[in-house]
Amino acid sequence: MLCDLGGGLLWAEGLSITEENGLLENSQVFFLALAVCLSIRHVSYVENNTVRISHAVLGMLFLSIMIREVDINRLGSAAIWEKAELVIRLGAAVVWLCLGALVFRKWKTLWRTRFSILFSPTSFLTALGILFYMISWYFDKSTSPNQEWNRLWEELLQLNGTVFFFAASLRPLPLYDPAAPTSEN
């Protein structure tokens, strides 16, 4: 909500905040980078393998969206930037395949804890972020006469989505595995 208010006020003052690699897109990348870093931290420090896998998938989701938001080939006129973008996207695809293989190997544990994962605050906030991104596509593809207005709403909705992604990554998933051995003290 504050993102919408602040962005709307800046836009109303005539500032060009909706351009490619502008203020709104850079803010989105900032929140996504924070979400990726926090997800990596959870993967590194949490002992529960199911939580680690879940945060690895979330971190890769956030990184994939971040790669989509950054127009690497616009960073310069050299052909090297196009190749860099291709290498980064191919690298991300390889990591997704490796994560897919890991999830497939651990599917029984993940299936057993599916309700703990799906009904957690982390999943709820991630779903809200995805919802905001999906709504933003309407404004991206809209053919209404006021394209600047559509661009503003697209970027503001995406910024809201990235704030939800950041919020989702703030704490590790609180999971309960009914089949896990319990320690009695």
For each residue, the residues with C-beta under 8 A, 3 or more apart:
1: 4 5 160
2: 5 6
3: 6 7 27 156 159 160 163
4: 1 7 8 156 160
5: 1 2 8 9
6: 2 3 9 10
7: 3 4 10 11 17 24 152 155 156 159
8: 4 5 11 12 152 156
9: 5 6 12 13
10: 6 7 13 15 17 23
11: 7 8 14 15 17 18 152
12: 8 9
13: 9 10
14: 11
15: 10 11 23
16: 19 22
17: 7 10 11 22 23 24 152 155
18: 11 22 24 148 151 152 154 155
19: 16 22
20: 25 71 74
21: 25 26 70 71 74
22: 16 17 18 19 25 26
23: 10 15 17 26 27
24: 7 17 18 27 28 155 156 158 159
25: 20 21 22 28 29 69 155
26: 21 22 23 29 30
27: 3 23 24 30 31 159 162
28: 24 25 31 32 69 155 158 159 162
29: 25 26 32 33 66 69 70
30: 26 27 33 34
31: 27 28 34 35 159 162 163 165 166
32: 28 29 35 36 62 63 65 66 69 162 165 166
33: 29 30 36 37 66
34: 30 31 37 38 166 169
35: 31 32 38 39 58 59 62 162 165 166 168 169
36: 32 33 39 40 59 62 63 66 169
37: 33 34 40 41
38: 34 35 41 42 166 169 170
39: 35 36 42 43 55 56 58 59 62 169
40: 36 37 43 44 59
41: 37 38 44 45
42: 38 39 45 46 51 52 55 59 169 172
43: 39 40 46 52 55 56 59
44: 40 41
45: 41 42
46: 42 43 51 52 55 172
47:
48: 51 52 175 177
49: 52 53 106 109
50: 53 54 106 109 110 113 117 173 175 177
51: 42 46 48 54 55 172 173 175
52: 42 43 46 48 49 55 56
53: 49 50 56 57 99 102 103 106 110
54: 50 51 57 58 110 117 122 173 175
55: 39 42 43 46 51 52 58 59 169 172 173
56: 39 43 52 53 59 60 99 102
57: 53 54 60 61 99 103
58: 35 39 54 55 61 62 122 126 168 169
59: 35 36 39 40 42 43 55 56 62 63 169
60: 56 57 63 64 92 95 96 99
61: 57 58 64 65 126
62: 32 35 36 39 58 59 65 66 165 169
63: 32 36 59 60 66 67 92
64: 60 61 67 68 92 96
65: 32 61 62 68 69 133 162 165
66: 29 32 33 36 62 63 69 70
67: 63 64 70 72 88 89 92
68: 64 65
69: 25 28 29 32 65 66 158
70: 21 29 66 67
71: 20 21 74 75
72: 67 75 81 84 85 88
73: 81 82 85
74: 20 21 71 81
75: 71 72 81
76: 80 81
77: 81
78: 81
79: 82 83
80: 76 83 84
81: 72 73 74 75 76 77 78 84 85
82: 73 79 85 86
83: 79 80 86 87
84: 72 80 81 87 88
85: 72 73 81 82 88 89
86: 82 83 89 90
87: 83 84 90 91
88: 67 72 84 85 91 92
89: 67 85 86 92 93
90: 86 87 93 94
91: 87 88 94 95
92: 60 63 64 67 88 89 95 96
93: 89 90 96 97
94: 90 91 97 98
95: 60 91 92 98 99
96: 60 64 92 93 99 100
97: 93 94 100 101
98: 94 95 101 102
99: 53 56 57 60 95 96 102 103
100: 96 97 103 104
101: 97 98 104 105
102: 53 56 98 99 105 106
103: 53 57 99 100 106 107 110
104: 100 101 107
105: 101 102
106: 49 50 53 102 103 109 110
107: 103 104 110 111
108: 111 112
109: 49 50 106 112 113 177 179
110: 50 53 54 103 106 107 113 114 117
111: 107 108 114
112: 108 109 177 178 179
113: 50 109 110 116 117 175 176 177
114: 110 111 117 118
115: 118 119
116: 113 119 120 173 174 175 176 177
117: 50 54 110 113 114 120 123 173 175
118: 114 115 123
119: 115 116 123 124
120: 116 117 123 124 173 174 175
121: 124 125 168 171
122: 54 58 125 126 168 169 171 172 173
123: 117 118 119 120 126 127 168 173
124: 119 120 121 127 128 168
125: 121 122 128 129 164 165 167 168
126: 58 61 122 123 129 130 164 165 168
127: 123 124 130 131
128: 124 125 131 132 161 164
129: 125 126 132 133 160 161 162 163 164 165 168
130: 126 127 133 134 161
131: 127 128 134 135 161
132: 128 129 135 136 157 158 160 161 164
133: 65 129 130 136 137 157 158 161
134: 130 131 137
135: 131 132 138 139 157
136: 132 133 139 140 153 154 155 157 158 161
137: 133 134 140 141 154
138: 135 141 142
139: 135 136 142 150 151 153 154 157
140: 136 137 150 154
141: 137 138
142: 138 139 150
143:
144: 147 149 150
145:
146: 149 150
147: 144 150 151
148: 18 151 152
149: 144 146 152 153
150: 139 140 142 144 146 147 153 154
151: 18 139 147 148 154 155
152: 7 8 11 17 18 148 149 155 156
153: 136 139 149 150 156 157
154: 18 136 137 139 140 150 151 157 158
155: 7 17 18 24 25 28 136 151 152 158 159
156: 3 4 7 8 24 152 153 159 160
157: 132 133 135 136 139 153 154 160 161
158: 24 28 69 132 133 136 154 155 161 162
159: 3 7 24 27 28 31 155 156 162 163
160: 1 3 4 129 132 156 157 163 164
161: 128 129 130 131 132 133 136 157 158 164 165
162: 27 28 31 32 35 65 129 158 159 165 166
163: 3 31 129 159 160 166 167
164: 125 126 128 129 132 160 161 167 168
165: 31 32 35 62 65 125 126 129 161 162 168 169
166: 31 32 34 35 38 162 163 169 170
167: 125 163 164 170
168: 35 58 121 122 123 124 125 126 129 164 165
169: 34 35 36 38 39 42 55 58 59 62 122 165 166
170: 38 166 167
171: 121 122 174
172: 42 46 51 55 122
173: 50 51 54 55 116 117 120 122 123
174: 116 120 171
175: 48 50 51 54 113 116 117 120
176: 113 116
177: 48 50 109 112 113 116 180
178: 112
179: 109 112
180: 177
181:
182:
183:
184:
185:
